[in-house]
Amino acid sequence: MNAFPDTSAFPSNAPRRALFAVNGKARQGDGCVAEVRSALEDGGIELLDVKLQAGESLSDLIRARAGTCDLAIIGGGDGTLNGAAQGLFDTGLPLGVIPLGTANDFARTLGIPADPLAAARLIVEGEPRLVDLGMVNGHAFLNVASIGFSADLARELTGSAKKTWGKLGYAITAARLLAQSRLFTAYIEHDGTIETVRTLQASVGNGRHYGGGMTVAQDATADDGTLDFYSLEVDHWWRLLLLLPSLREGTQGQWDDVRAFRTTEVVIRTRKPRAVNTDGELTTWTPAHFTIHPAALRVYAPSTPPGRYQTSRRFLARSSSSPSSRV
């Protein structure tokens, strides 16, 4: 990644210039964009409107325009932000998030207001802070990358269903898939060990929230320098239903049929190639090599997000015990 741009040479009273990209297909779409624009421009930010060309990604666009702006403001959901992550990592541009998607898990993890206008005011008045970035086979992820059930869900859940039904769309599609899901064999390599498991889903988290309200781990944050892994080794669909409250709270690692640990690198292999879901998008296949890039992105977010008070306790635990454990 390039070093973060040196802005000390710019006059302190010069207006900031922001690359401004909005996903019109996001759940909230263009409905509030005019008001958001006004809030940003009234706050002294000059907006450079950009639209994707055929075959172009948001990361391509950010890399191409990085020299003409001071930050990137992205309006959309987690999939839209995922498409910008690599470009932000490569250029060091700070990110302003306007949550317009179905779940907005990244914004929720960082404590960015769900209301787009409040999020715009945060960009105007706030300061960016450093957050981590996950990688799998060279693909960036902000929230969680998963293999198994959630990847099947991402394949089945269409954009139109998400826009029409919102979070209910997740539940409807998940219930249908759950009835036909089967365990698969995975080989988990981490911290000098290789474990063979039969699992419904293996997930690796960088942030705290994912999947429209699920939680990777109760004390996970987006700036703790670690990945949170868990594997759902349940053999009956009703067992997974019992697990749902824990999956929402991030306490699933306390169950006997859930394998959970923290690490900075993990490799997942399967007998046949399986798709990997990164922030709701299918981007790569197993074997999947996961790593963490600490303090890799700058994001306009509150300085004390949810879960911040738990971070120091988490580092104390890591210093006094092995980074991996079967809970």
C-alpha positions, 0 to 999 in steps of 0.5 A: 500500500502507498503511504498515506498522502501528505496533506501538510502542503495544502492551505488549511482553509482550502476546500476539500475535494471528494470523489463522490460515487453513489450506487443507485441500485442500493436499497435506499438508492438515490432517494436522499442523495440531493440532501446528502449533497447539500450537507456535504457542499454546505460543509465545504466539500467540493464533490467530484461526481463519478460514474463507473464505465463498463468493466470498471470497478470502484477501486479502478476509479479511485486509483485513477482519480486519487491525485485529484481529490482529498477523500472518497465519499461512497454511498451504498451498502457493504458490497459497494464499499467492498468494491472500493476497498482495494483502491482505498488500500492502494492509494491511502485516500480516506473514506467517507461512508454514506450508508444506503444498503440493506445491512450496512454492517461496516457502518454499524461496526464503526458506529457510523450513523445509519441516517445518511444525513447524519453520516454526511455531517460526520464526514464534514465535522469529523476526522478519519481513524485507522481501521484494519483490512482483511484479505483472502487470496488477494481480495479485500474484505471489510466485514467477513469472508465465509465459505459454505452456507453464507456463500450459498446465500449470497449466490441465491439472494438477488439484488432485487430481493434485497431491495424489495424485502430488505433484511427480511429477504435474508431470512426468507432465502436462508430458511429455504436454503437451510432445509437442503444444506449439508456439512462439508469437510474443511482443513483449517491451517492456523498457528502451526496446526491443521484441523480437519472439520465437518462444517456447515459454514466457516467464517473469518471476520475482520470487523464486528457485524455481518449478514444483516445483524449477525456478530462475528465475536462479541468483543471484535472490533475493526482495529484490533489487528486480528481475524476472528474465525468460527466454524459451525459444526452442527449436524441438524438444522434445528441446532442452528436455529438454537444458535441464532441468538448467539450468532446475533450476539457474537457468543457462538464460540461458547457452544460445543459444536462451534469452533472459534479462535483468533489469529492473524492468518488462516488457510481453509482448504476443501476437497472440491473448490468452494466459493468464498463470500466477501462482504456479500459478494462471491469473489474467489474460491478455496483454497482460501488464504486469509490475512489481516492488514492492521491500520490499513484504511482511514475512515470517517467514523466516531473515535469511540465505536461500539465495542471499543471499551473491550479492545484493551481487555482483548489484547490482555487476553491475547498476551496471556494465552495462545491466540487460538483455542477451542471454546 
